[in-house]
């Protein structure tokens, strides 16, 4: 969630098929284009695929969900996912905004939208926000008003 600016609702709906391991690379498919997961995130993803278990069952489950929920055959609820993150001290809205801002400085809007599975208009807005801040900063520096 933190690396790729995903909401808990999107993460809770991930299945084991969203994680791909080929040629030594681990990829996560959030949109049309899978993204390479960096180490140690790649190892954590593979571990989750291997040991995922439902809250309803104490043993490993054959559920297709990457994060099985309390009801058999269903993914973890958005509320439960959010609650787990809050207990870890992760502030979802802030961290998602930070991640989107960072990614928007590194990727064109079309690539950002296809990779993260977000609407192109959202990606364009984030890219404008990120570029706008840098453009303003550059203009300030060129006028000699840097702080």
Secondary structure, DSSP 4 states (H G I P E B T S, - for coil): -TTTT--HHHHHT-BGGGEEEETTEEEE-SSSS-EEPPTTHHHHHHHHHHH-B-SS-SSB---SBSSB-SSTTSBPPHHHHHHHHHHTT--HHHHHHHHHHHHHHHS-HHHHHHHHT--HHHHHHHHHHHHHHHHHHHHHHHTT---
